Amino acid sequence: MTLPDRHSPRPSAPPGTGKRRLPMESQTREQQDSSWGKRLVRVVSVRLGDGSRGVFEAPRGVFTPGTTVTLGGPSTPGTGVILTHAGMVLDPLRVDGTVTGLATDADVNREAKVRAREHVVARIGRAVMRDLDLPAKVVCARAEDGGNRFSLIVCTEDRIDFRVVLRTLGQRTRERVELRVVGDRDAAKIIGGVGPCGLQLCCNTFLENFAPVGMRMAREQGLALHPERVNGVCGRLLCCLVYEDAAYRAARAAVPRLGDMRDVEGTLGEVIGVDTLAGTMRVRMPDGRELTVPTTGLAPPETPPAT
């Protein structure tokens, strides 16, 4: 029996037996999802005309921050200003459209006319809501399909029949207007503003979705349960309460709870307050004194052995 030469080429598989890899555009959805790292995209961050930000795919070329470019997408305005340098992202979660090229003076003028029409539609919408005495607040108006139609974004918590509103808007604006109802959080995300921390609102800068926020998070973090302390500009609980919730819960699990007994200076005292960040707690002694001691190094009362 002769062994094959290790330098000889490997025999190829018979035709038709090899595994053929389909192009990405011809693969099914299941085949695309099963392949990790299927798409490497060159993206940039763009500030749109209404002040919001978007992530757009950028073709090869030099796009420096501050450059005005034209944009393509299903519901994006015509132009925008680049905010960041282009970067490669693997499987981006969000792409709002494509940068189609540098904007000309005609593109900028056309975009300015569309923005002016948006303000007119929003102003007429507010007048219609006021005339009809409806409990709804007009947030803004956005142009769709290059200005061929407009979406009037309305914030309300009540169920309203907007058929009369649409009919009146069509008569006054002479435009194709659609209504879109949003909640308080979405309205704050569109309008923007400054939060109690002094920074621009998280929802208007980087938050993609709103995570559920509960009053339990405020209690775990030791905040005063007052609307001015735990509510944002939208009137709902602060979204940033979610950021440190897991860390606070882990820290709370390692410190005594309110009402626990701890041995302080040879005397048992009741825990009446815990400062998780400082690592201290307040203990009420039997004689009425309140001491601030570290949360570590204090032993719980000894449990007598079971008889």
N, C-alpha and C positions, 0 to 999 in steps of 0.2 A: 504493500500500500504506500503510495507516494503522497506526500503532503504538498499542498499548493505553495508556491513561492509567496513569501510575505510581501514582496515588492510588486507582485502582479496586481493589475487593476481589479477592483471588486466587480463581480458580475452584476449586470444591470437586471432589474426586474422585467419580466415579460411585459409587452405592451398591454395597457388596459388594467394591469394589476396594481399600479402605483396609486397613492393617494393624491388626488388632484385638489389644489386649494383654489376655491372660487374667488373671483374679485369681490371686494367689499360691497360694491353696489348690487351684485347679483346674489349675495348670500341672503338667506332668510333671517328673520328677526332673532330666532333662537340661535342660529349659528353666530350672529354678530355678538349677542350677549355672552356667549360662552367663551369668546376670545378676549383675553385681557389686553389692554393697551392697543386697541384697534385703531385709534386715531390720534395723531399728534397735530394740534392746531396752533397756529400763530395768532394770538389775540391781543387786543389793546382795549383800554378803558376809555370810554367816550362820554363827554357831557353833552346831553341833548339840549334842545332849545328850551324845553320846559324846566330845566334845572336838574332833572334826574340824570342818573348815570346808567350806562349799559356796557355790555361786553360784546365786542364785534370781532369777527374774523378778519385779519388783515392780510392782504396779498404781499408778495415780495416787494420791497421798496422801503424808502426812508420816510417814516412817519414820526416826526418829533412832537413832543408835547407842545400844545398851543396851535397846531396846524388844524385848519378847518377842512373837513373832508365831506364827501357825499356818502350816504349810507343807503344800503338796500336791505329790505326785509318786509315781512308781511304787514307790520303795524308800526314801523319806525318812521320818524321824520326824515326829511331830505338831507339835512346837514347836521354836523356835530363837531365838537372841538375835542381833539385827542388830549387825554390827561396823562397817560403813561407811555413809556417805550414798549414796543412789541415784545412779547415773551411767548415761549413755547409751553403749551399746557397739554397734558395727556388726558384724553377723554374729558373735556370740560363739561361741567354740569349745566352751564348756561351759556348760550350764544344767541344774542338778540338779532344778529344780522351780519352783513358783510360790508366792509369798507370798499367802496367801488372806485374811489380815486380822489384827487384833490378837488376842492370846491372852487368854482369860478365865481366872478361877480354876479353873473346871472343866477347861479344857484343860490347865493346868499340873498339876493333880492327876492327871489321866488319864495325862499323859506321865510323871510320877513313878512311877506304878504300873507302867507298861511298862518303865521303866528298872530298877525293882526286880526284875521278872521276868527281865530280861536277866541281871542278876547271879546270880540263882538258877540259870538254865540254864547259865551259864558255870561256876559252882561245881560243879554236878552233872557237867558234862562233864569237868572236870579229875579228879573222883573216878572216873569211869568209865574214863578213860585210865589212871589210876594202878592201878585194880583189874585191868584187862586187860593191864597191863604193855606198853603200846604206845609206840613211840618217836615220840610226837607231843606238841606243846605247844598247848594251847588258848589262843588269843589273846584272844577275847572272843565274846560272843553279841550278835546284832543282831536287833531286831524287824522283821518284814516285814508289810506289809498291815495296819498299825495294831495289831499285836500278835496277829494271828490265827495267825501262824507265826513261827518263829525260825530264824536261820542261825547255826550254830556254826562259827566261823572257826578252823581248825586249821593250824598250821605244822609241816610235816614234809618231809623230803627222801626218804623211803622210800615204797615202794608198800605200802599197807595196805588190807586188806579191811575196810571200815567197816560192813558189814552188821550185824555183831554190835553195834557201837557204836550204830548208829541204833536197833536194837531195844531195847537197854538204856536209851537216852536216852528213848525214847517211854514205856517202862514207869515210869521214875523221875520224869520231869517232867510227864507227862500233857499234853504239848504236841506240836504238829507241828514237828519239828526237821529241818533240812537241814544237811548238812555241806559246807563249802567249804574246800578246801585251798589255802594260799598259801605263798609262799617267804619267805625271811628278810627280803628287802627290803620286801615288802608287809606283813609283820608289824611291822617298825619303822615303816612309814608309818602304820599303824593305831594303834600304841601311843604313838608320839612319844617325845620325849626331848631331850637336849641333846648336841650334837656336840662334837668336840674344839676347835672354835673358840669355844665358849661360847654359841652361839646355838641356837635351836630347830631341829630337824632340817629340812632343806630339803624332804624328801619329805613331811613332815607339815604343811608350810605352803603351798608354792606349786608344787611339782613335779607335773605332770600325768602324765608317763610317765618311765620309767627309761631313760636312754640307755646304750648299751653302754660299759663302762669296762674298759680293759686296763692291764696292768702297764707297757706302753710309755709311757703317759701319765705315770706316776710317774717313770720314768727320764728322760723329756724335761724334767721340772720339777726334776730334781736332788734328789728326796726319798730319804731312807733307805728301802731296800726291807725294812722291818720291819713286821710286822702292826700294831703299836701306832701306827705313823706313817701308814700308807696305808689302814687299814681303819676303817670306821665302826662304830657301835654294833650294826649288824646282822651284823658279821663279814665283810662283803664290802668291795670297794674303794670308796673315798669317791666319791660322786656328783659332788662339786665338782671332781674332777680334770678333768671334761669342760669346765668353764667357761673355763679359760685354756689349754686344749690348743692351740687354733689360734694364739693369740698366742705361746706358747712355741715352736711349730714354726716360725713365721715368724722369731722372734728367733734360733733355733738356726741357721737357714739363712744368717744374716748374720754369724755368728761362726765362728772356726776350730773344727775338730773335734779331738778328742783324738788325739794322735799327729802332728798337723801341725807343721811347722817354721816358725818365725818369726824374723825378723832383729831382735834386741834388742841395742842398743848395739854394732852392728857384728858381732855373733856370733850364729850360729844356735842357737836353743833349741827344745826339744820341748814342745808344749802338753800339760800333764798335768791340767788342770782349768779349767773355764769356769763363771763365775757370770753367768748371762744377765741377771738383774735388775740387778746392780751394774755390768754392762758391763766386767768384768775377767776376767783369766785368769791361771793360774799356769803359768810356763814354767820348765823345768829346763834349766839351762845346762850346757855340757860339763864345767865344773869342779865340778858337783854342787850349785851354788847354785839356789835356787828363788825366782824373782822374781814379784811380782804386778804386772801391767802392764795398761793398757787394751786392750780387744779391737780398737780402731780405731787406725789410724795405723801399724801394723806391717806391713811388706811381706813377702810370702812369698819364699822363695829364688828367685833367678833361674834359669830353665831354660836350659841351654846350647842354642844353635841347632842344629837337626838338620843333619848333614852329608850 
